[in-house]
Amino acid sequence: MRVVLQRVTKSAVSVEGRVVGQIGRGFCLLLGVAPADTEEDVGRMVQKVVGLRVFEDENRKMNRSLQDIGGEALVISQFTLLADCNTGRRPSFTGAGSPENANQLYQLFVRKMAEAGIPTQTGIFAADMSVEIHNDGPATFILESPSK
């Protein structure tokens, strides 16, 4: 599992010109699922995301988590994060999980974020989406599950 986490002031996702998810301050999370990923990987990744201290405290140090600030999350499924671009000119997507398994783990990720008390919005799995990201900082982090 690979997550590109962007700290945002706001973010939105549209499908066919219609906004289907939007948040204020928090994280825009681009989530890619690999074939070997498990429900346990999802649980560990959610804990990491929710507790990651990347928001500034009163001393302007990255010391506060998404939970600490009462932030929101926009979770977008993105299989292209698992692309292999090392050979040739066309990416290989064999490192991405099957659509069925990826959707199941994506939905579980979203549920676990909400269960952790994070207001969570989503895109539409496998849709052609347009994502608006107002990266704060900019601050962008790449997280990977141990199985990757």
Protein Blocks (a to p, Z undefined) as FASTA:
>chain_A
ZZdddddfbdcddeehiafbdcdedddddddddfkbcfklmmmmmmmmmmpccbccfkop
afbdfklnopacdddddfklmpcfkgcjbdcfklpccfklmmmmmmmmmmmmmmnopacd
dddehiacddddddehiacdddddfkZZ
